[in-house]
């Protein structure tokens, strides 16, 4: 990688690490982080594919109480760099590199979980220092400690990312090519199963009797190969606006004396 590429990867890694804590601009999400890594390294298409696949896996990663979820930031950044290094060698199939990167993302997320636990432990004395500065009304010191703490979170992703970038591309390529077919095939199947779990979690959270018709309609549109992603997005927006409009009409009609069931599509079918 060139010096400019390394700097851009470092910036993306820092943003992903900081956003893993701030959770404001979503740079730590695999879809965003992998896409940005692919953009700055010249593999945008592959980065989008990898990010989309990892995003479905990471949908089920959430902090529950004191239990910290696996680190999506390190999983996304490190797996994207591994994919790019493998493709840079020139002898690795694109699908093989993506599937392998998806498979290594899970253990990388566990490693990221360890790193974030270390950073949270180090943050304890930083918080005490900020409390001491607050007692003295030293707002400048509070700001400095805040910046130090958030930069520490960014470095927990940037340092491993830079270490991976310094590994020769030939080493990564040889490692990917050395994997037997049964292992790469198993990784591909395993990655697909984990992504299916992500889809199932989405359905479990979003599926209601009001949205099932749209879910079924999506499978119908998926069979039309002539439709582009822009066309599918436009159809989704139109259906969403249509649904919201029907829902508002159902509420209004329910308030004027008609008995609404809460399901606008059901109300329309009952009227007919």
N, C-alpha and C positions, 0 to 999 in steps of 0.2 A: 504494500500500500504506500501511496505517496504521503508526504508530510501533510498536505492539505486534507487528504482523506482521513488521516489519523486525527487531525484536529477536529474535523467535523464529527467523527465517530465519538471522540471524547466529549464533545458538547452534547450530542444526543444521549450518551450514556449518563452524563451528569443530570440532564433534564429528566431522564427516566428514573434515576435514583431519587432525586428530590421529589418528583411527583408521586413516587410510591408512598411518601409520607403526607405531602400536601394534598394530593388527590383533587386538584383543581382543574388542570388543563389536560389530564389523562395521557400524558406522554409515556407513562409506564405501562399502559395497556399494550398487549402484543400487537394488535392491529396497527397502532400508531408507531410504536418503537421499531418493529420489524420493517415497516414501510419506510421510515426515515433512514434506518441503516441501509436498506436496499437503495434508497435514493442517493445517499452520499457516496456509496461504493459502486454505483453504476449497475445495480441489479434490482431495479425498482419492481419489475414484474414478479420476480421470485420472492422479493420481500413482502409484497402484498399477499401472495399465496400463502407463504409461511405465517404471516401475521394473522390472516383470516382463520387458518387452521388452529393456531395456538389460542386465538381469542375464544373459540368455542370450548377449549379445554379450561381456560382461565375463568370462564363464567361462573364456575362452581367454587372458585377460591374466594373466600370472604372471612374476615376476622369475626370470630364468635366469642364474645367476652374477652377473657385473657388469652385465648388461643389465637395465635397469629397464623394467618394463612400462608401458604407457600408464596415465594417472592416471584411475582409475574415479571417484574422489571428485569432481573438478572436472567430469567429464563428466556425472555424475548430478545434481549440484546445479545447475550452470549450465543444462543442458538442461531441468530441471524448472522453473526460474525463467522461461526463455524460453517454455515452454508456458503457464505461468500468466499471464505478461504478454500473450501472444497471446489467451488465453481471456478475459482481463479487458476486452479491447476490445469483445467482444460480437459481432463480425462474422466471426469465424474459426470454421470447422467444427472440432469436437473431434478427429475423426480426422486432419484436415489438420494441426492443431497438434501432435498426438502424433507423426505420421510425420515432420514437419519436425524436431521436437526429437530424434527418434531419429537422423536423418541428421546433425545438427550435433554429436551427441555424440562422434563419432569424431575430428573435428578439435579439439574441445574437450579430448579426452583427450590429444592430442599437445601442446596448449598446457599442459596440466597437467603433462605429463612435463617440459617445459622448466622450469616453476616448481619442481617438486620437485628437479630437478638444481641449480637455484640455491640452494634451501634446504639441500641436502646439502653444497654447497660452503661455504656460510656456517657450517654446523655443524662444519667442520674446526677453525677457531680456537676454537670453543666447547668441543670435546673437549680441545684443548690446555689451555684454561683450567681445565677440570675435572681434568685430570691434575695441573696445578700445585696446585690446591686439595687434591687427594688426598695429594700429598707433604707438605702442611702439616697433614693430618688435619682439614681444614676442611670438615666434612660439610654445614654450612649453605650454604656457597658452592656445593658440588656440587649440592645440591637446587635452589638458585636458578638455576644454569645449566641444569639439567635442565628446569625449568619454562619458562625462556626458550626453549629449543630446541623443546619440544613446542608451545608457543604459536605459535612461528614457523611450524610446520607447519600449525596451524589457520588462521593468517592468510593463508596462501597460497591457501586456498579461500574464506575469508570476505571478503577484499578484492574479488576479482573478482565474488563473489556480490552484495555490496553495490553495486558499480558497475552490475551488471545491474538490480538493483532500482530504482535511481534513474533508469533510462531510462524515459521515458513509455510507458505501455501503447499509446498510439496509434501510436508509432513502430514498435514490434514488430508490431502488428496490420497496419499498412500494409506493412511489409516481407514479412510472410507472405502477405498478399493480393496483393502485386505479383508473387509467384512464378508463372510460367506453369504450366499443367497438366502439361506434359511434364516439368518439373523436379520438381514435387511427386510426380507418379506415379513417376518414376525413383527419387526418395528412398524412396518406399514400397516399391518392389521391392527396392532395395538394402538397406534395413533388414531386410526379410524374409529376404533371402539371408544376411545376416550372422547373423541369429538362427538360421537353419538350420544354419550352421556351428557355432554354439554347441551346438545339439542333437546334431550329429554328434560333437562332441568328448566330450559326456557319454556317448553310446552307446559310443564307442571306449574310454572309460575304465572303464565299468561293465558293458558287455555281456559275459556269459559264457554257457556252455551251460546254466548253472543259472538265469540270470535272463531268458533270451530268452522263456520262456513268459509271464512277468509283463509283459514289454514288449508282446507281442502282445495280452495281455488288456487292456492300457490302451487300445488302439485300439477294442476292443469296448465298453468302458465309456464312451468318448468319444462314441459314437453315441447313448447314452441321454440325451436332453435333460432327462428328468425328474429325473435325479440332480443334487443340489446339490453345491457344493464341499465342504460338511461331509460329505456322504455319500461322496464320492470319497475324502476324507481318511480316513474311517473304514474304507473298503474297503482303502486302502493300508496302514493300520496292521494290520488283520487279516491281510492277505496277508504282511506282514513278519513278524508273530509266527508265522504258520503255517510260513513258510519256515525261520525260526530253530529252531522246534520239530522240523521234519523233519530239519534238519541235525544237531541234537543226537542225535536218534534214530538217524540213519545212522552217526554216530561211535560210539555205544554198541553198536550191532549189529555194527559192524566189529570192535570190540575183543573181542567174545564169540565170535569164530570165523567170522562171516559175512564174506565178501569184499565190501567197499564200494568203489564207484568214485569216491567223493568227491562225487557228484552225488545228493542225496537223492531228487529226483524220478525220476532214472534208476533208482535202487535199488528204489523202489516199483514202477515199471513192470516191472522185471526179475522181481520177486517174483510178479507176476501173469502 
